[in-house]
Amino acid sequence: MLAAACNSDGNSAPAETAAAPAAAAELPGQALFVQNCAVCHGPDGKLGLNGAHDLTKSNLNATGRVYMVTQGLGKMPSFKDKLSPEQIQQVVDYSLTLK
């Protein structure tokens, strides 16, 4: 039985290959969101730390969210000097997936 556990019959390689795409399934903007936004909004958008709005209940469309991320408001900092316009759009697109 122990020998069977050590037996390399090639079945482990497809399992490892199958796991790799799952890790790569991260949505564009997700890593940027986690790095820059999750501290207040939480990874699911519901945390509400420092007065952050619940992104799952936000009425802002993509244009409004781009403005908010770019300019900031209240305690939320502006990200125009930290993220490129493309990165801001990726964060916004990801934030719209939080429901």
C-alpha positions in Angstrom: 0.0 0.0 0.0 2.9 2.3 0.8 4.5 1.5 -2.6 1.3 2.5 -4.4 1.4 5.9 -2.8 5.0 6.4 -4.1 4.1 5.1 -7.5 4.4 7.7 -10.2 2.0 6.6 -12.9 1.6 10.1 -14.5 -1.8 10.8 -13.0 -0.4 13.6 -10.8 0.7 15.8 -13.7 -2.8 16.3 -15.2 -4.1 17.2 -11.7 -1.4 19.8 -11.2 -2.0 21.2 -14.7 -5.7 21.4 -14.0 -5.1 23.3 -10.8 -2.9 25.9 -12.5 -5.7 27.4 -14.7 -7.9 27.8 -11.5 -5.2 30.0 -10.0 -4.9 31.9 -13.2 -8.7 32.5 -13.3 -8.3 35.7 -11.3 -10.2 38.5 -12.9 -8.4 41.5 -14.3 -8.4 44.2 -11.6 -8.9 41.7 -8.8 -5.3 41.9 -7.6 -5.3 45.7 -7.8 -8.6 45.8 -5.9 -7.2 43.5 -3.1 -4.0 45.6 -2.9 -5.6 49.0 -3.0 -9.3 48.8 -2.0 -9.9 45.7 0.2 -8.3 47.3 3.2 -11.5 49.4 3.6 -14.0 47.8 1.3 -13.0 44.2 2.1 -12.3 41.5 -0.4 -16.1 41.1 -1.0 -16.8 44.8 -1.1 -18.9 44.7 2.2 -16.4 45.6 4.9 -17.2 49.3 5.4 -14.1 50.2 7.3 -13.4 54.0 7.6 -16.8 54.8 6.2 -16.2 52.8 3.0 -19.5 52.1 1.1 -20.8 48.6 0.6 -19.9 48.1 -3.1 -22.4 45.3 -3.4 -25.2 47.9 -2.8 -23.7 50.8 -4.7 -25.8 52.5 -7.2 -22.8 54.0 -9.0 -22.3 52.8 -12.6 -18.9 52.3 -14.2 -18.5 56.0 -15.1 -19.3 57.1 -11.5 -16.9 54.5 -10.1 -14.1 55.6 -12.4 -14.6 59.1 -11.1 -14.6 58.0 -7.5 -11.5 55.9 -7.9 -9.7 58.6 -9.9 -10.6 61.6 -7.7 -11.4 60.1 -4.3 -14.0 61.6 -2.0 -14.0 62.2 1.8 -11.8 59.6 3.4 -11.3 57.7 0.2 -8.0 58.7 -1.4 -7.5 59.6 -5.1 -5.7 56.9 -7.1 -5.0 59.0 -10.2 -1.3 59.3 -9.2 -1.0 55.6 -8.1 -2.9 53.7 -10.9 -3.0 54.2 -14.6 -6.3 54.9 -16.3 -6.3 51.3 -17.6 -5.7 50.0 -14.1 -8.5 52.2 -12.7 -10.8 50.7 -15.3 -9.8 47.2 -14.4 -10.5 47.9 -10.7 -13.9 49.4 -11.6 -14.7 46.5 -13.8 -13.8 44.1 -11.0 -15.8 46.1 -8.4 -18.9 45.7 -10.6 -18.7 41.9 -10.3 -19.1 42.2 -6.5 -22.7 41.4 -5.7 
